[in-house]
Every structure is written in C-alpha cells, then in structure tokens.
C-alpha cells in the first residue's frame, strides 16, 4: 500500500502511524524508569558506605581519643569512657540561623548565642560544633526542636565516678578526650590511648593505679575532719609503701573534680602533695640526724645546746631550751633547732649539701603525674643557711619528694622512687640504690618510735596501740614574700609504721590551723597533725594489711 | 464482580470491556498512597499546627473521590471521552485565565484558584484535556490532510504553552511540550518536522534558562551542587542512602520532620527512608507497568485518534511520576511536580483520576 492510499481511508489504521515510532517511544519511557530504578539501587548500595563516611569524619586529626579505664589497685573504677551524643550543625541545612540559635540558647543557657548565630549563618561551612557530650535526655529535647540541620554524632566522653576523690592524680582530658594532666596525660604519653573510630570504646586493659580507693577515702575524710576541727585553710596527706614506692593514697584539699576544668586551673586547688613546694620545718630534722649518724655519731653523742646559735645578725634559739647539752636522740625528740643546727655545722657544708642531693631533695622529682617542681633553694649557702636547712627552713620541696627521702631513711636505707602505678605483685621489688647504712636506718626508726612513746616526745599524740607508730612533728612558719607570717604555720606529721620493720609512711599536713580548746590554744603539729595521724593509721592499717600487735 | 454474559446493561458491558489489569494496578497505587500518607503527613501536619491526621483525612477523601471519578469516566465511549475532554479544556482554560488575573500566589507563582475554600490548580486539569484534544487534532491531520488539523494542533499547543509560561509554570510547560512532541512524532508526521520540533524545544529551554531567574538558579544548582542552598534535595538524597534496601522501619524516618514538602514533592524520599529501596522499586514497577500496559494497548488500537490519546494520557501520567522520582533521587533539578496518588494534594489526585479515567475509557475493548 502506498502512503496516499492509506490516508484516504475513512478510519486510518494502526499502520498509518509507523509501529517503529511507538516502539521507540516505549523504549525511551522504559529507559527512564530503568534510570530511576538504577539510581535507587545505587543510592541504597551507598547505605553501608554512609557509615564509613561518618567514621572517617571522626577519625580526622581533631578526632577524639579512646582511653583505657583507670582503676585503683583493687580494680575499682576511677575513670572510664562512655558514649554520648554530641550536637553539631550543618549551616547549609539551617533555614533560619537566628531562630535556631535562639531556640538552642533556651536549652543551653551557657551557650555563646552571638557566636553560634554567626556560625550557623555561615553558609560556607558544613560542620559546626554546638555542644558536645549531651545526656540522652538533652539530645531528645534538641531533637524535639525539629530544626533541620541540627545533627548528632556519638562521641566518647570521659567520666570520673569517684568525683573529686583522686582528682588531682587522675588529672583531666580536653574536649577531644586527650589527656592534658595527671595520669590521663601519662596514658597518652605511653601510647595507651588510641584514635577513636566511630565512638568505639577502647578495648585495652585498664590502667591499674597504686592508689587504694578505700585508703584514699579514709585519708580524705580524716583530712576534712582535721580541717574542720582545727579550722585549717587546707590539708594534704600521703600514704606511701616504703618497700615499693607505691603511693597508696594521696589527697590534697580542697580537691579537684576532673570533670570541671575550672577547678584544675584554680591556684587554691593546687595539688599540695605533688605540685606545691613548702618549707616543711622540723620533720627535716630526720635528714639532719641521719646526716649526723652517717657521719659516725650515735644517738648518745652529745650536742652543745646550752647557748643560742649566732649567725650574723640572726640568733637561733629553742622554744623551750633545756639549758644543758643534749644527746642526738634528745635533739630529735625535743625538736631542738639549736641542736639540729649544731649537727649540720659539725657535718660541714659540703657533706650536708651532698646528703640532700643523695636523698633527691636538691632537684625536681619526676612522677607519672607530674614532671616535678623545682625545689626553692637558697641562692648561696653560708652558715645561717646551713643552720636553717637543718631544721627545715630556707628551702622548699614537694611533700612527695620529702616523703620519698624519708621512706629511704626508714626502709633500711635504699632509695625509693614514688609511683602512682600498681606494681606487679608477682615480681619481687627491685632493691633501690643504697643511700644510708642499715644501722642509720635502724637508729632513725628507733628514735622516731621513741619520739612517740616518750611521755614528753613531740609525737606522743600519734601513738596507736598495736601499730608501733614512729614519727616526727614539724611546725613551719609559712613563708610569704620577704619573710614569715607569725601564727600562720604548716603543721606536719611524718609517721611510719610498724616502726621496727616499716611497711608504710604517712605524711599529714595542715595549713594554717588555728588554736582550739582541744589543742590548748596551740597550733603546733604535735597538737593537731599528730593526733590526726593517729586517727588515720588506726583506720587504714587494717585496710593496708598491717597486723596489729596487741599485747 | 460477576456478570452474566447475557447481561446487556452498561455496567456489565463496562466490566467485560475494561482492562482489569490496568484498573487493578491503578487501585493498588491508590491504596499505597493511603498507606504512605500515614508515614509522611502527620509529621508535617503537626509542624504546621494542624491535627495529626489532617492530611491523611484529606488524602483519604480525595482518594475516594478520585477513585469514583476514575471509574465513572471509564464508562465513557471514545466519542464521549473526546467531548468531555473538550469541555474540560474550555473550563480549565477559563480557570487558567482567571488565575492569571487574580489567583492566589503560592511560592512565587500564580497557579491556584480558590473555589469554596478549596484551592484548585487549573493547569493540572488542563493537561489530560489538552492531551486528548491534541491527539484528536494530530490524528485528524493525518486522516484528513485537507483539513487544517496540524495547524489547529500547533495553535492549541502554542496558546496553552504561552499561558503556562506566563504563570510562570515552566515545569508543566515542559511536561506538556514533551507529551505533545511525542504525539507529533508517533502520529507519523515526517521526521524532518519532528527534528525541527526538537531544535525548537532546545531553543525554548535555553530561552527559559535565560529569561527566568529561578529556572536558571535551579539548573545551575543542579549542575554545580557545591555551594548554595539545595538542602531539600540534599536531605532527600540522604534519606535514600540512610534507608538502604529495607528502610529504617515505619515511623523511624527523620526526613519528614525536616522537609516542608515531605508529604507532597518528597513523599518518595520519605518512603525510601522508612520502607527502603525495595518499596521504592515496587512503586517504580507499578508506574512503569501502568504506562507500558497502556502503550501496549495503544499498539493494538486501530483508531489513530484513540491510540494517540492513550499514548498521550499514559505519557502525562508516566512523565509526571518520572520527573518527581527523578528529582527525589537526584537525577533531575528540583521541580515542584507531584507523584501521582502518592503525594498529598487534592488537585493533583483529581486530575490524575481524570487522566487515568479517560485512559481506562479509551483502552476498553470495542468491537469496531
């Protein structure tokens, strides 16, 4: 049939319209449907990919760290990571930056609304943190605002279930969960933390500290009680294992909560055990007596204490002079400044300085939680400095540093390196470098014990039946720039128990205690720090596994 | 339903001649629309301060009305269908003129007419009527070349397109142009003419790009997705990837709370997020089935005018679905075109019912 013939028919047949053209049309339409279906499958396949995109977003250099748990020596939790939603915004998806910022401000009163509004309105950005580490309830409230462009991502945040207990030692982490202080910083330094992919928690074994939460708590309570009882401005304490150097407890009040950054930065909340340096006063006489004993003297050697010591324009005299020569032992028990000065002078300047250096009191002492604070030493040492150093003035060291030296003096004479990490109990403790002879150490333990048992000993109020407490008091006038404050003292008590074969050493320090009825109006360490130590040892000795020897 | 073959009533005649498979597929689509409207629209309604089931109830009402309209129109004979289309064309065109002078402006375009508290979009109703009449004119142009059928078809197209462009409704103009061009091509006009129309179409598109800032912006944004505000399409794409194949589960979607047009233009994305790509593929399959089934029936239709009308109606319906889904999955630039029966919207549902009602009427088997 010709085309002309076809068009003349009254009802044109299907053949008039070329069948091939209909097929082309149907084929085209089919292609379009296939394209949509293909794109659907393509997008759905990206489903798994979507989560990897998220992961890579969080593993960028600014991403957070996954940290191992921190536990005490008995495995009790001190710090752990938890997953929490963090809120961010995609400014490109925010429709009304002003309203979004305003609504968020109602939920987060602390938010900087002006900055947030500017960030949300910045359409060149696709990622702006709003608030990190939200509680699930808070996240739901944000979600309920129904503002497009506000999105959540799970992040890991550090939490400290023990609150302020151990806060100084644990240190803290920054917003990206990186350790910036204390044990947290140490964990990063030894590489125990890892980049947190997709808010996955660390699978590494917990870091076990030498601290014992129970002993920490007892020490914290006793210090708090003493602060109230003696109206002290601050207090600090330490329990040290003299055999291994493990710090079983270390408390400084007022404490810090690792979760509150402001507290860690508050100078009033400095760690008085590890970071602060203080003139410790008469407890340093332990070092001076050790120096004399190492120099060949015995506890019965006589010291001339009849006259006050003169050095230039200074005159050193005792509070209650006996008016007669004393033995070395009596210098210790009566805490004679003149006697200690005489012992230092007779040992000689070089020997005295070398002994301080040997005991590690001349430079900073490094621990896991701190690089150590440089001691404040006299610019040059003359006769007067020799005398004051002998009774603990004119030089400031960290208390933990002094405790380490004292531990070496009483443990038989070998060096002790304080540590905040638990030691592997299966490995016998390595013997430290010998610092003093076993004889000197034994004599020092003996005299410390005598200082507590002697009815006139300054440490008599520290005695605890059955635990053989030995110790030394120290009441140091607190230094202010250019001089000393009268009536403002640092009252300390250094103790070890059991004195015949010491396991532990305690140091209790009370800052600016006031005279009370119970102290007969006095502010000396024997009246406040010593009885506080007694209460402490009575309470923690059973926790520490020290058997009581009751007759 | 069962009827005796002896039954000569109009109902029985309809039942024996209507394309059951096509009718079934359309009813499946209407049912799916009701189910999915429960997914998206309560969230949008609450956000707008309306009762939760405001849009669901409206959807139900319009779906029921649409289904009635669909079945009623499918009773028409081809001749009645053409008359109905002509009447509708005149009425819709009148509506278009009224809208041009005092219509309600929504989203920067005058497309809506308020009738008794309901807003209607005359251009929606214009589409099926225009297609049927164009098909008739193009067929006439082939059957009776001595009559000016071709010129009438071109004139009708130019007139309608001009009015839509003025609105301005570039999307609908594009849709109608595509359908009209396809009909022209299939009607058997020389390929040279068809080629000329393609050239004209490209020129017109370029013109729209230059003349309408919002068209330019949308196309630019589509071609260069980096900067600027394309959050709606972005968010829609996210929901496809987040849904995966099986979806996050009914009610678990999040896009519906963040997209203002979740219940209309972006219902496909909502379905993807909650029910997954499998559900979306099923929907694509139903649309494709309806279109291809209609094209198949058209191929067996002896009357050119009826045949072209079937093709045109199927294309109007199918292209509308394709454009909407294409925008949702990011294949096409953003365009405010609804997904037949699935998107909420009275005008759209009724207009689609008219389209498919006429399609069913024309695909009924006849003795010729």
Interface residues (C-beta under 8 A of the other chain):
Chain A: X7 X9 X10 X11 X12 X13 X14 X16 X17 X18 X19 X21 X22 X24 X25 X26 X29 X30 X32 X33 X35 X36 X37 X39 X40 X41 X43 X44 X46 X47 X48 X49 X50 X92 X93 X95 X123 X124 X146 X148 X149
Chain B: X47 X139 X142 X143 X145 X182 X185 X186 X187 X188 X227 X228 X229 X231 X234 X235 X237 X240 X241 X242 X243 X244 X245 X257 X258 X259 X272 X276 X277 X280 X281 X284 X285 X287 X288 X291 X292 X295 X296 X298 X299 X300 X301 X302 X303 X304 X307 X308 X311 X315 X318 X322 X325 X326 X329 X330 X331 X368
